Amino acid sequence: MNRTISQNLLLNALQKLVRQGSLTISTASGESVTLGDGGTPKATMRFTDHGAERALLLDPEFQLGELFMDDRIVIDDGSIYDVLALILRDADNVPPSLSERMVDSFRYAIRRVLQYNLPGRSKSNVARHYDLGNRLYDLFLDQDRQYSCAYFEHPGQTLEEAQLAKKRHIAAKLLVEPGNRILDIGCGWGGMVRYLASVTDAERITGITLSEEQLAAANGMLDKPELAEKISFRLEDYRTTEGPFERIVSVGMFEHVGVGFFDIFFRKCRDLLTEDGVMLLHFIGKCDVPDFNHPWLEKYIFPGGHLPSLSEVTPAIERAGLFVTDLEVLRLHYVRTLQIWRERFMARRDAAKALYDERFCKMWEFYLSMAEAAFRFENVAVFQIQLARRQDKVPLTRDYLSRQKEALRQREASPGL
């Protein structure tokens, strides 16, 4: 069977990538070619038209998700996660093609335009993802709707236990003292706010979000009078927030700030903190050089988003006059978190289809699969940076963390919490 030029080039490119496992490619001409060493995972990927083969060859980073959503790439055996694992596992050892380098250079050049997140645009970006409806997120998140990396302290821990451990881990680093005022920037559905209100003696905890759906749900979960007295949720851009606060926490929001707004973000945080204030920033980032937002994610999942490298973040922190007092890298915790989310979503896929449609389900299957594969095989991790206005306001050693966590566990075990 005679192959087209694009088929030859595509199969050669995939052969270089797929070294472990088994990936069978069914071309649009009907030919079947198996790549890899015959091990696991095993998957079969079928092209339904020649245009799909050319599109994947020219721009694989964007087109794989697009073609999968449009049924121009069909997974006959295995899953799209298996395909991604087969392709990405050894991808770091394969240099990009000339066309990929040209496309990547263009995307890097325009990233500040795509991430020009002024307040109105920030709210619109948030609505496109977080205002999809709480019923969607209830299909795969834990009961507290923690939509960020869990903290798995030991094998076999459930998602619910690991998400509680994450909140405890963050709270310990905040070093909350009686009477503190706390700000949660990007509070989501309010789980961290409710936790801090339950286990600390903070005077007031304020959560801000740009999602109207999340705001309504967070206010709807203030069913305990003693919590409602300490908590307030607001639809508010961080740039308009007024302080002061002794503690600031932000979990999973910094990825939406945009590379051109890092200085504004950290200067605002410094202005909001009291002189003895402490901040904990939890975000997804790159473990290598600065890059652009993934193009498929930019279009379909997180418009205006960006996974920053530490080399982009720390200079802005320094210019803002804040001290980095602790830095922790949570490497594979998100792999397990995303695996559970993906498995839960796929188990309730029919319910998601009833809310939206088949193309939406394929989009979210690809999103969760790609995210899991990225954390497992690529240079992506979660960073927790503890910040302060003064170096002497945080303990000199990490010994305090175990003491803080034990005290929080005891508060968690109190009746009614």
Legacy VTK file of the C-alpha trace (Angstrom):
# vtk DataFile Version 3.0
C-alpha trace
ASCII
DATASET POLYDATA
POINTS 417 float
0.000 0.000 0.000
1.410 3.342 -1.044
1.596 5.945 1.703
1.191 9.680 1.288
4.110 11.924 2.164
2.288 13.174 5.276
1.614 9.590 6.414
5.289 8.704 6.102
6.361 11.806 8.008
3.744 11.284 10.720
4.572 7.611 11.255
8.291 8.409 11.405
7.649 11.129 13.995
5.470 8.855 16.126
7.993 6.017 15.869
10.610 8.245 17.472
8.219 9.093 20.323
6.666 5.708 21.084
9.443 3.519 22.475
7.696 1.752 25.352
4.268 0.164 25.149
2.276 -0.451 21.989
0.519 2.109 19.797
-1.265 0.860 16.685
-1.939 3.518 14.069
-4.732 2.946 11.563
-4.279 5.414 8.724
-7.029 6.974 6.656
-5.913 4.675 3.806
-6.679 1.599 5.895
-3.100 0.612 6.726
-2.326 -0.573 10.281
1.125 0.022 11.813
2.153 -0.898 15.375
4.826 1.133 17.148
6.704 0.531 20.403
8.172 -2.493 22.132
4.907 -4.418 22.487
4.515 -3.707 26.199
1.867 -1.725 28.038
-0.079 0.438 27.778
-1.631 -0.635 24.488
-3.849 1.573 22.352
-5.138 1.873 18.800
-5.567 5.302 17.212
-7.478 5.563 13.921
-7.513 8.509 11.501
-10.803 9.022 9.665
-9.448 11.323 6.930
-6.164 12.376 5.366
-6.625 15.961 6.518
-6.485 14.791 10.124
-3.110 13.169 9.489
-1.711 16.366 7.979
-3.132 18.511 10.792
-1.571 16.365 13.524
1.766 16.375 11.719
1.882 20.172 11.411
0.629 21.142 14.900
0.393 18.124 17.230
0.189 20.147 20.450
-3.104 21.743 19.433
-4.537 19.297 16.947
-4.522 16.070 18.965
-7.244 17.349 21.278
-9.146 19.075 18.494
-9.156 15.988 16.255
-10.170 13.737 19.149
-13.129 16.006 19.988
-14.232 16.065 16.349
-14.017 12.260 15.927
-11.354 12.639 13.247
-9.084 10.649 15.544
-10.859 7.661 17.095
-9.465 5.517 19.881
-10.565 1.960 19.069
-8.605 0.236 21.856
-7.423 1.718 25.126
-8.125 5.358 25.970
-6.931 8.803 25.002
-4.945 8.787 28.258
-3.118 5.661 27.072
-2.303 7.384 23.771
-0.975 10.457 25.579
1.108 8.310 27.918
2.630 6.434 24.974
3.482 9.669 23.163
4.699 11.749 26.108
6.658 9.195 28.134
9.867 9.632 26.103
9.033 12.892 24.338
11.782 14.846 26.132
14.360 12.780 24.252
13.003 13.757 20.823
13.773 17.234 19.439
10.818 19.115 17.933
10.466 19.385 14.173
11.117 22.599 12.253
7.382 23.286 11.888
6.836 22.721 15.621
9.679 25.116 16.485
8.236 27.785 14.207
4.740 27.445 15.678
6.118 27.415 19.237
8.154 30.572 18.609
5.045 32.370 17.364
2.988 31.242 20.375
5.674 32.377 22.777
5.824 35.767 21.042
2.074 36.403 21.440
1.581 34.988 24.938
1.372 38.410 26.587
-1.438 39.360 24.215
-3.385 36.193 25.049
-2.765 36.765 28.764
-3.639 40.473 28.840
-5.965 39.861 31.752
-7.511 43.187 32.668
-10.408 42.901 35.157
-13.188 42.510 32.575
-11.275 39.925 30.613
-10.312 38.053 33.776
-13.967 37.710 34.747
-14.885 36.493 31.268
-12.066 33.936 31.323
-13.175 32.636 34.720
-16.797 32.341 33.603
-15.845 30.147 30.657
-14.529 27.468 32.993
-15.845 27.909 36.505
-19.387 28.941 35.611
-20.144 25.732 33.714
-22.431 24.618 36.512
-21.821 23.087 39.912
-23.432 19.810 38.848
-20.544 19.182 36.468
-17.931 19.526 39.195
-19.940 17.376 41.582
-19.404 14.489 39.160
-15.732 14.149 40.051
-14.646 16.449 42.896
-14.760 15.628 46.597
-17.704 16.774 48.704
-15.937 20.029 49.590
-15.305 20.756 45.878
-11.551 21.135 46.198
-10.505 21.826 42.601
-6.749 21.756 43.161
-3.973 19.292 43.927
-4.627 17.053 46.922
-1.884 16.110 49.399
-1.428 12.345 49.674
0.325 11.597 52.938
0.367 7.810 52.501
-0.602 5.140 49.927
-4.246 4.196 49.860
-5.494 7.549 51.063
-8.868 8.532 49.614
-9.369 11.741 47.662
-11.462 13.158 50.500
-8.719 12.395 53.052
-6.015 13.823 50.795
-7.956 17.036 50.149
-8.422 17.505 53.879
-4.681 16.905 54.294
-4.018 19.591 51.657
-6.087 22.152 53.554
-4.345 21.195 56.794
-0.912 21.457 55.160
-1.657 24.938 53.866
-3.234 26.094 57.126
-0.136 24.961 59.036
2.069 27.112 56.818
-0.190 30.132 57.326
0.544 30.168 61.072
-2.839 31.686 61.857
-3.012 33.471 65.207
-6.089 34.452 67.272
-7.759 37.554 65.900
-6.155 37.352 62.451
-7.956 38.643 59.399
-7.485 36.270 56.444
-7.977 36.806 52.709
-8.443 33.917 50.268
-7.738 35.136 46.709
-9.633 32.923 44.276
-11.625 31.110 46.955
-13.544 28.800 44.597
-16.469 27.184 46.370
-15.132 28.340 49.736
-13.704 25.108 51.116
-10.457 26.603 52.384
-12.311 29.523 53.938
-14.719 27.215 55.760
-11.839 25.039 56.956
-9.889 27.993 58.353
-13.018 29.317 60.040
-13.580 25.910 61.656
-10.089 25.130 62.945
-8.494 28.506 63.703
-9.292 31.467 65.944
-9.196 33.947 63.081
-11.440 36.946 63.573
-12.615 37.295 59.982
-12.030 35.351 56.745
-12.826 36.876 53.376
-13.002 34.889 50.159
-12.999 36.599 46.777
-13.818 35.051 43.396
-14.776 36.120 39.891
-17.129 33.172 39.401
-20.795 33.926 40.017
-21.627 30.208 40.238
-18.942 29.608 42.849
-19.975 32.666 44.840
-23.598 31.537 45.020
-22.595 28.026 46.046
-20.106 29.254 48.670
-22.738 31.493 50.278
-25.229 28.632 50.136
-22.929 26.416 52.211
-22.750 28.812 55.151
-25.285 26.771 57.108
-23.631 27.136 60.524
-24.261 30.474 62.266
-20.889 30.408 64.003
-19.165 30.155 60.614
-21.357 32.722 58.900
-20.340 35.283 61.538
-16.660 34.875 60.612
-16.926 34.462 56.842
-17.732 36.714 53.908
-17.576 35.883 50.205
-17.381 38.570 47.532
-17.445 38.766 43.743
-14.267 40.798 43.457
-11.069 41.207 41.453
-7.957 41.048 43.639
-6.839 44.412 42.242
-9.777 46.168 43.928
-9.587 44.416 47.318
-8.962 46.577 50.364
-7.059 45.395 53.447
-5.310 45.000 55.672
-4.977 41.268 56.400
-2.604 39.405 58.662
-2.776 36.310 56.444
-3.376 35.734 52.721
-3.879 32.405 51.012
-4.327 31.705 47.313
-4.809 28.209 45.904
-4.991 27.568 42.168
-5.688 31.178 41.197
-2.227 32.459 40.268
-2.304 30.446 37.022
-4.990 32.888 35.808
-3.108 36.118 36.569
-1.162 36.317 33.298
2.574 36.770 32.844
2.258 40.517 32.351
0.508 41.010 35.699
2.840 39.241 38.140
4.260 42.521 39.465
0.778 43.940 40.009
-0.322 40.765 41.819
2.576 40.600 44.276
2.661 44.342 44.946
-1.046 44.193 45.723
-0.494 41.270 48.079
2.277 43.155 49.862
0.048 46.207 50.234
-2.761 44.063 51.647
-0.519 42.344 54.215
0.159 43.851 57.595
3.787 44.331 58.608
3.819 40.948 60.373
1.746 39.255 57.656
2.263 35.829 56.094
1.040 34.549 52.723
0.821 31.059 51.200
0.666 30.801 47.403
-0.215 27.410 45.892
-0.032 27.150 42.094
0.821 24.921 39.131
4.047 25.794 37.375
6.780 24.607 35.042
9.996 23.042 36.324
11.943 24.261 33.306
12.285 27.434 31.240
9.373 29.842 30.646
6.910 28.755 27.991
3.510 29.611 26.509
0.090 28.386 27.587
-0.871 25.085 25.980
-2.793 26.137 22.826
-5.596 23.582 23.176
-6.080 24.512 26.851
-6.027 28.182 25.870
-8.903 27.711 23.450
-11.125 25.258 25.286
-10.335 25.098 29.016
-8.332 27.991 30.521
-8.294 31.074 28.268
-5.742 33.604 29.466
-4.048 31.001 31.661
-0.336 30.445 32.181
1.832 27.931 34.048
4.794 30.032 35.161
8.340 28.907 35.783
9.921 29.878 39.082
12.297 32.121 37.135
9.260 34.213 36.139
7.714 34.289 39.616
10.584 34.982 42.012
11.786 38.231 40.369
8.279 39.682 40.722
8.210 38.627 44.381
11.542 40.326 44.966
10.478 43.519 43.190
7.360 43.641 45.364
9.445 43.659 48.538
8.313 40.256 49.817
10.551 37.538 51.259
10.320 33.892 50.198
10.395 32.144 53.575
9.616 28.631 52.355
9.277 26.830 49.026
7.916 23.314 48.574
7.475 21.395 45.328
4.602 18.907 45.287
5.615 16.717 42.353
3.420 13.653 41.825
0.540 14.485 44.166
-1.432 15.939 41.266
-0.968 12.760 39.208
-3.005 10.800 41.734
-5.519 13.634 42.138
-6.120 13.859 38.392
-6.265 10.098 38.009
-9.113 9.956 40.520
-10.897 12.897 38.891
-10.581 11.272 35.462
-11.829 7.910 36.703
-14.781 9.519 38.486
-15.660 11.613 35.451
-15.523 8.615 33.112
-17.639 6.544 35.514
-20.331 9.256 35.376
-19.814 10.247 31.764
-23.487 9.682 30.902
-24.472 12.240 33.538
-22.057 14.763 32.010
-23.495 14.061 28.568
-26.982 14.722 29.914
-25.769 18.121 31.142
-23.973 19.029 27.908
-23.286 16.796 24.884
-20.919 14.169 23.504
-18.345 16.679 22.216
-18.188 18.324 25.642
-17.554 14.936 27.253
-14.718 14.213 24.843
-13.281 17.665 25.544
-13.238 17.041 29.287
-11.934 13.506 28.896
-9.030 14.913 26.897
-8.474 17.753 29.387
-8.299 15.473 32.436
-6.220 12.889 30.572
-3.759 15.434 29.218
-3.361 17.083 32.622
-2.649 13.746 34.297
-0.147 12.776 31.599
1.576 16.169 31.835
2.119 15.843 35.579
3.331 12.273 35.194
5.653 12.662 32.191
6.404 16.355 31.680
8.060 19.122 33.692
4.942 20.297 35.521
4.523 20.489 39.297
2.704 22.295 42.083
4.604 24.945 44.033
3.786 26.221 47.490
5.575 29.472 48.273
5.358 30.977 51.736
5.881 34.738 51.729
6.273 37.397 54.389
6.986 41.095 54.633
9.574 40.421 57.339
11.944 37.468 57.594
11.607 37.126 61.364
7.816 36.513 61.293
8.150 32.860 60.243
9.928 30.099 62.249
13.515 29.405 61.221
12.999 25.655 60.845
10.165 23.494 59.511
9.682 21.744 62.842
6.636 23.904 63.480
4.697 22.202 60.686
4.207 18.928 62.563
3.099 20.801 65.686
0.702 22.972 63.714
-0.770 19.976 61.917
-1.332 18.045 65.117
-3.146 21.007 66.634
-5.290 21.296 63.497
-6.127 17.580 63.592
-7.345 17.973 67.147
-9.563 20.877 66.109
-10.886 18.837 63.188
-11.894 16.097 65.608
-13.896 18.498 67.800
-17.650 17.877 67.842
-19.554 19.721 65.141
-16.586 20.269 62.829
LINES 1 418
417 0 1 2 3 4 5 6 7 8 9 10 11 12 13 14 15 16 17 18 19 20 21 22 23 24 25 26 27 28 29 30 31 32 33 34 35 36 37 38 39 40 41 42 43 44 45 46 47 48 49 50 51 52 53 54 55 56 57 58 59 60 61 62 63 64 65 66 67 68 69 70 71 72 73 74 75 76 77 78 79 80 81 82 83 84 85 86 87 88 89 90 91 92 93 94 95 96 97 98 99 100 101 102 103 104 105 106 107 108 109 110 111 112 113 114 115 116 117 118 119 120 121 122 123 124 125 126 127 128 129 130 131 132 133 134 135 136 137 138 139 140 141 142 143 144 145 146 147 148 149 150 151 152 153 154 155 156 157 158 159 160 161 162 163 164 165 166 167 168 169 170 171 172 173 174 175 176 177 178 179 180 181 182 183 184 185 186 187 188 189 190 191 192 193 194 195 196 197 198 199 200 201 202 203 204 205 206 207 208 209 210 211 212 213 214 215 216 217 218 219 220 221 222 223 224 225 226 227 228 229 230 231 232 233 234 235 236 237 238 239 240 241 242 243 244 245 246 247 248 249 250 251 252 253 254 255 256 257 258 259 260 261 262 263 264 265 266 267 268 269 270 271 272 273 274 275 276 277 278 279 280 281 282 283 284 285 286 287 288 289 290 291 292 293 294 295 296 297 298 299 300 301 302 303 304 305 306 307 308 309 310 311 312 313 314 315 316 317 318 319 320 321 322 323 324 325 326 327 328 329 330 331 332 333 334 335 336 337 338 339 340 341 342 343 344 345 346 347 348 349 350 351 352 353 354 355 356 357 358 359 360 361 362 363 364 365 366 367 368 369 370 371 372 373 374 375 376 377 378 379 380 381 382 383 384 385 386 387 388 389 390 391 392 393 394 395 396 397 398 399 400 401 402 403 404 405 406 407 408 409 410 411 412 413 414 415 416
